[in-house]
């Protein structure tokens, strides 16, 4: 069964940075848009950033714009979420998910086909 594996989470002080990675198992990321979600305790899961299968389009949730950057390397079959200037409010379990859309220049946060199990991020002093 295909799935995704996230890595790179951990404990970081406010203002610090982390780099999350997402890699596939039993499939390749080619032709898949990839989205990052997060879920904090007691809160609903929310979409954070996504990137189209072409790599030419990306979306960011308002609170992370200018701080987070999503990128993909299809040669390495990896999607990365660079998180800078982290805030305590960014603490959550971060998940990546994959889906195919009609347009290779589209990404979103619905109808995800494959998921990872998440990597925890804690921002605290």
C-alpha positions, 0 to 999 in steps of 0.5 A: 500500500503506498504511503508517505514518510515525513521527517525533520520534526523536532524541538526548536526555539521561537525564531528558529528553523526546521526543514521537513521532508516528505518521501514516498513509499511504493510509488513516486511523486511524479504527477502528484501534487503534495500538500502539508497539513498540521494538527495541533492538540485540540484543533482541526487539521489545517492545510499549510502549504501545497505544491503542484505536480509541475512544481510551478504553483504553490499555495500557503496558508496566510499565517505561514506566508513569508516564513515557510517555503515548499519545494520539490525535487522530482529527481530525488522524489522528495518534497521539502517544507522549509520553516523559518521564524517559527512561532509557538503557534506553529507547534503541531504534528505535520503531515504530508499528503499526495493527490492528483488533479486535472491540472499539473499546475494546481494543488489543494487540500482536499481529496488526498490519496496518500498520507504520511503518519506525521512528524511532530514540531514543537516550538518552545523556549 
